[in-house]
């Protein structure tokens, strides 16, 4: 049997890859020696160097892919055509120049701003003359140019040297074997570009999963940081507008003094509530209010949660700032409405550093349980980079089998999370994020005690499930909603048997609602204004610590963490736009909403909704109360207009100015 051999193109690709990877490794080591301000020893940075190697493999594979695909064609094969040879040397000369230039600019950028190179650097081109003078006066431009030329020349020399050796000492393969080797090489490069065996590719946010900013920056290379921020280049804020609106915001947020735009508020511990309870916060997928039993839906989809809400502190006018799970998780964890367009803030590398009140739970173990992959929407970076010492459990951490694209079933997610928490001896703050109440609406065959019901299509249409195309799809959504209630019951039954249960505050909130027709369950304006996509249940349940009552105070997803902190009696710092819902003396209740699809912002206050279009400036004031009174009070419109503009500008500003108070742990 003839031994397996590589053809010339593949050998040259391997040589060039080795040269580039060695160059990038040396540059990463240089980054370590230049910018290691935290005292990390190189031995503790193995995971960062390994992830950096994977990012470098992606960059190098992208550079080499054209050579593999085009260089195998006769006229473009450098080993067959002198003209092609010159062309490829020129290509790699330019590629090498680009690589070295990017790294030099990246080092200068990090030395100045402590950030890897990102697309915001392009903003300097708007004042190119001033920027050029600043660079000339701030950096040793001549020496940097010499370094760029020298490094490029040396690297290109190594690439040409490898070519000459392969050309002299190797013969090419027969055509059929060459095609096989090319196909295999293509698959290998494709894998390196994707980055791993997983549902999601290797992403910049995986670097921030290493646990602190320095390790993340060490792992990244300037190509990852630059090109991943390119689509967010237009994301900015107007600090002057925030300062102008600050007096408006001060009335609603208890902001003291004239420190605009400082939103930091410190709250002392409540000595009368020195209870140090455990916290379990459940972020519930698509937990739409009007489809559930708590608002009297005749289909009675959530009887267990309805019974639970009668025993806890239940808020029936809670809104998510926007539609979508990524935006919901962002708002809950950070206390900020996600006003990024068209992408979400969790996908913006420039916004990865965020303060969260979860860290104020000192002495608590922190957990986050998700049945699928946290690489979805780059949530991993948001969580691991900002929640200190977080224990993150995903589909790879559990024994239960994967059910569908969203990972293991919610029932198994709850039960396995409960096992982990039952073995925890310290107080804990745990977040559980569900997913089953979402297409493809999979109900596990193993749950034989869950009974699938089949109400008439007319009933489904009348009571919240008419938006699906077919009767079969309506049944699937309806029963998936019921299955969510089934998983809540299984979880609470299991948790009630554990020792942690009595000293735990359980919090349930929807990540978002679902657009649809509320019928007669709520005023018609809720359907017309798409409030159904934002209206969700919010429940604080702890018979030992939280008295039962139903509240109709308007509140928001961003208010969840400040309220949990208040109920727990801990001292905490709030730097964003969430408020303690229970403090009705200092705060007038309202909810800010944002619709990126229609480019609208809005305020819900009392029985009114104010909306404003970001581009046209068109505004409307709509009654959402029972009487559906088309009130057009000018003073109310003015108040809500000012508040709407103030919160929107503050949210844009705080996206980049809500940084962690303390550096994350090493």
C-alpha positions, -999 to +999 in steps of 0.1 A: +000+000+000+015+034-010+023+056+020+002+087+024+021+118+013+013+155+012+014+175-021+035+206-024+008+231-018-002+214+015+034+213+026+038+250+020+006+257+038+019+238+069+052+257+067+035+291+064+011+282+093+040+273+115+057+306+107+026+327+114+017+308+146+053+312+159+051+350+151+018+353+169+030+333+199+060+356+202+037+386+200+014+372+227+044+365+249+054+401+243+019+413+253+023+393+285+056+410+294+045+445+284+011+446+300+011+421+329+001+446+356-016+420+378+014+399+387+002+368+368+029+342+364+031+327+330+024+293+345-011+304+356-020+316+321-020+283+303-058+284+295-054+320+281-024+310+259-043+279+247-074+298+238-052+324+221-036+297+200-070+286+189-079+322+179-046+324+160-053+291+142-085+307+130-068+338+117-040+318+100-065+294+085-084+322+069-052+336+055-042+302+040-076+292+027-072+311-006-039+293-012-054+259-007-084+266-030-068+287-057-032+274-056-044+239-065-056+252-098-029+248-125-023+284-137-024+296-100-001+269-086+031+285-075+050+253-080+040+252-117+038+289-127+065+315-122+039+343-124+017+325-098+047+322-076+053+359-077+016+366-071+015+344-040+047+360-026+030+394-031-002+381-013+018+368+017+039+400+018+007+421+021-008+396+045+023+397+067+024+435+066-013+436+077-007+411+105+024+430+119+007+464+114-024+452+133-003+440+162+017+472+164-014+493+164-030+469+188-001+472+213-002+510+211-040+510+215-038+488+246-010+509+261-032+540+258-067+526+266-061+492+282-083+477+254-074+454+225-077+470+191-114+476+182-134+493+155-138+525+175-103+534+163-118+541+129-136+571+144-102+588+145-103+589+107-130+616+109-103+640+121-074+624+103-051+654+105-055+659+143-053+621+149-021+618+128-005+647+148-015+630+181+000+597+170+032+614+159+035+633+192+025+603+214+043+573+199+078+565+185+065+563+150+099+559+133+109+530+155+075+514+151+078+517+113+113+501+115+098+472+136+069+467+111+093+466+081+118+443+098+092+419+111+075+418+077+107+412+059+119+385+083+086+366+081+084+368+043+120+356+041+110+325+062+079+319+039+101+321+008+128+299+023+102+272+030+089+274-006+124+270-020+131+239+001+098+223-008+102+231-045+137+216-045+131+184-024+095+174-032+076+160-062+039+165-066+012+138-063-009+122-089-041+142-096-065+119-078-045+117-046-040+155-047-077+160-047-081+138-017-054+157+003-069+190-008-103+180+004-090+168+038-069+200+042-101+220+034-120+202+062-092+207+087-089+245+079-127+247+081-126+231+116-099+255+127-120+284+115-151+271+134-129+265+164-143+235+182-166+205+181-198+222+193-231+236+183-216+271+183-182+283+169-154+296+190-163+332+199-146+362+214-168+358+244-152+325+252-121+345+261-140+364+287-151+331+301-116+327+315-126+347+345-109+382+343-102+410+318-065+405+316-067+368+307-094+376+282-073+403+266-042+380+266-062+353+248-076+376+221-057+387+191-063+421+173-083+405+145-108+389+168-113+421+188-113+444+157-136+426+134-161+415+161-166+452+171-169+464+135-206+460+134-210+479+167-189+509+155-220+531+154-229+523+190-222+554+210-237+579+235-241+616+241-228+625+275-240+660+272-276+648+267-272+626+298-261+656+318-290+677+306-315+649+314-299+642+348-324+664+369-352+644+353-337+611+362-328+623+397-365+625+406-372+589+397-340+573+409-332+592+441-300+606+427-284+630+451-263+661+445-250+674+412-227+646+401-241+641+366-238+616+351-229+595+381-257+569+388-240+552+417-262+547+447-251+528+478-276+511+501-268+500+536-276+466+550-310+464+568-301+451+602-337+440+608-334+416+579-301+400+587-313+367+573-287+359+546-312+339+525-303+317+495-315+331+462-328+311+433-337+333+403-355+315+375-355+333+341-385+317+324-385+313+286-414+331+268-435+333+301-462+354+285-487+369+310-519+367+291-513+330+281-511+320+318-536+313+345-528+343+367-548+366+345-578+342+343-570+325+310-598+299+306-573+274+292-557+273+327-522+266+313-503+273+346-524+261+376-494+253+397-477+286+392-510+303+398-512+286+432-476+295+439-483+332+431-511+333+457-486+323+483-459+348+474-453+384+465-467+386+429-464+416+406-490+415+378-478+446+359-442+437+352-426+444+318-394+434+301-377+464+285-375+446+251-384+414+233-359+385+231-341+362+254-306+377+251-321+412+258-340+398+288-309+381+303-289+413+298-315+434+315-319+411+345-281+406+351-270+442+345-301+463+354-299+480+320-324+480+292-307+467+261-310+495+235-285+481+210-296+480+174-299+457+155-277+433+174-279+428+212-255+442+238-243+408+249-228+404+214-208+437+217-172+431+229-169+467+239-198+462+264-186+430+281-175+447+313-206+453+334-213+458+371-239+434+386-256+435+420-251+397+422-215+404+433-228+424+463-239+391+478-206+387+497-199+352+510-223+336+486-215+309+461-227+320+427-243+295+402-258+298+367-276+268+353-285+266+316-297+235+298-280+244+265-249+264+256-240+298+271-221+305+239-255+314+224-256+352+220-222+354+238-239+351+272-209+332+285-188+364+283-214+385+301-216+359+329-181+347+334-164+381+330-187+399+355-200+375+382-171+367+405-162+331+410-192+319+391-200+282+388-214+279+353-233+247+344-244+240+308-255+210+288-220+195+290-221+196+328-253+175+333-259+137+332-293+141+315-293+135+277-297+164+253-333+168+242-331+193+213-313+223+201-318+240+235-300+212+254-315+191+282-352+193+292-362+220+317-374+193+341-339+177+341-323+211+343-343+219+374-337+185+391-300+185+384-297+221+396-315+211+427-290+183+434-261+207+431-277+233+454-287+206+479-250+198+484-240+235+489-231+244+525-227+281+520-254+306+511-258+308+474-272+329+446-283+307+417-298+316+384-317+290+364-325+298+327-352+276+311-357+270+274-384+244+266-413+269+261-398+277+227-398+262+192-396+233+185-417+229+217-403+195+225-419+175+253-397+147+265-411+112+260-398+102+294-423+125+312-452+101+309-470+116+338-474+148+318-508+146+300-511+162+266-544+180+262-563+188+230-587+218+234-606+229+203-590+251+178-616+277+185-606+278+222-569+281+213-577+310+189-598+328+215-574+324+244-539+333+232-527+306+208-541+316+174-508+329+159-496+295+149-504+285+113-519+250+119-540+234+147-511+210+153-487+239+159-512+256+182-514+224+202-477+221+205-473+257+217-502+253+242-488+220+257-453+234+258-466+262+279-484+237+301-452+217+303-434+247+317-458+247+346-452+210+350-414+216+353-420+244+379-440+219+400-414+192+397-387+217+408-405+231+438-415+196+450-379+185+448-366+217+464-391+215+493-375+183+504-341+199+508-327+217+538-320+249+518-356+254+510-369+272+541-342+298+539-345+305+502-362+333+482-373+319+449-378+345+421-395+338+388-396+362+359-402+358+322-374+366+298-401+382+275-437+377+265-452+367+232-471+390+208-507+380+204-543+388+209-553+391+246-590+388+237-611+399+267-584+391+293-568+426+291-577+459+275-575+459+237-546+484+237-524+456+250-529+438+217-528+469+195-496+482+211-478+448+213-475+450+251-482+413+251-446+407+240-433+425+271-458+416+298-445+389+321-452+375+356-428+384+384-430+363+416-410+364+449-418+332+468-405+325+503-432+317+529-406+323+557-394+357+545-418+372+520-455+378+529-480+369+503-498+396+484-506+406+448-493+440+436-503+460+405-473+483+408-457+489+374-422+474+374-395+462+351-371+433+346-342+457+354-357+461+389-353+424+399-318+424+414-322+456+435-355+442+449-338+408+457-310+427+474-335+447+494-355+416+505-323+399+515-313+429+537-278+432+522-257+463+515-254+468+478-243+493+451-266+502+422-251+519+392-278+514+366-315+519+360-331+492+382-349+502+414-362+485+445-399+479+435-409+479+472-396+514+478-427+533+466-420+563+488-389+574+469-398+561+435-427+567+411-433+534+394-428+532+356-413+508+330-391+518+300-396+498+268-376+495+236-386+481+203-355+476+180-377+463+151-398+494+149-371+517+163-393+530+191-388+538+228-415+542+253-427+546+289-455+528+307-467+548+337-500+545+356-526+535+329-507+551+300-482+542+273-460+569+257-441+559+225-417+578+204-401+568+170-363+573+171-360+585+135-392+604+127-398+617+162-435+607+159-450+602+193-483+589+208-499+587+242-523+558+246-545+547+275-539+510+284-564+510+313-597+492+316-617+522+305-595+527+274-597+564+278-579+582+250-564+608+273-543+634+256-531+654+287-503+677+276-486+678+310-486+640+312-473+637+276-445+662+285-435+643+316-434+610+299-416+624+269-388+638+291-385+606+311-384+585+279-356+605+264-337+606+297-338+568+303-329+561+266-299+584+267-288+570+301-291+534+289-268+542+259-243+559+282-243+532+309-237+505+284-201+517+284-200+532+319-213+505+342-179+489+347-172+465+375-162+484+407-134+459+414-113+438+391-125+403+386-106+375+404-075+360+389 
